[in-house]
Amino acid sequence: MLFACDIGNTNISFGVFDGDNMLFNSKIATSYEKSIDEYAILISGVFAMYQVALSSVDGAIISSVVRPLNSTISLAVEKMVHIKPLLVGPGVKNGLNIKTEIPSQLGADIVANAVAATFIETCPMVVLDFGTATTFTAINENGELCGVMIYPGVRSSLDALSAHAAELPRISLDKPRVLLGKNTNDSMLSGIVYGNASMVDGLLDRIAEEWGTKELTVIATGGLADIILPYSRSGHKIHVEPNLTLLGLKKVYDVNNRHKI
């Protein structure tokens, strides 16, 4: 079995694959303060909750956009399953044809998402990830990862608004009740949800225009996709895949043929 883990700015997502079947997936909060043992205990507890034996794991792979935690999580995984995990980065095969100026600057999560997307849909396509940042990754008709757009994430934007405007409270993200709010909470919620949905629509239309097409194929992922996308008016085909990053890590692991799963 394969343990796949993505270290993000807000959450650490991980799951276990038995062949192509994902047995479980889970998230824990990203924290710089936790020790190797603390992470090992947390992740082991999730294994126990899903009744999956740590001893059944014979492969591991990690992607990360939080470099200070790379060693901590890698060593925690080694403690749990006694295997040194493969860390996605320069020198690791991924099967992508990357046409950016500095490929090494691409986030490992963007790489994993793109790898998985090419197995799900045909090119050209856009991979849309609603995370701490909202990212648009373009894969052209030749299957080349040809560019990325990075925009402040939904929650990041809302938190920044609350932090910098003294009269605006910190609110939870939910479906807006109205377009034009009549109280502060409804006004903020409407602005952040409809605003991000409109941003998505506008940027997808611009990419379609750049590529000379009327309809794009879009694969969306990230915890907030289900909140924003229902308010999109885009005419583009959008496929939501919540576990896209972990699926991509599984494919990257297979490309590197480190173990038979």
Secondary structure, 3 states (H helix, E strand, C coil): CEEEEEECCCEEEEEEEECCEEEEEEEEECCCCCCHHHHHHHHHHHHHHCCCCHHHCCEEEEEECCHHHHHHHHHHHHHHHCCCCEECCCCCCCCCEECCCCHHHCCHHHHHHHHHHHHHCCCCEEEEEECCEEEEEEECCCCEEEEEEEEECHHHHHHHHHHHCCCCCCCCCCCCCCCCCCCHHHHHHHHHHHHHHHHHHHHHHHHHHHHCCCCCEEEEECCCHHHHHHHCCCCCEEEECCCHHHHHHHHHHHHHCCCCC
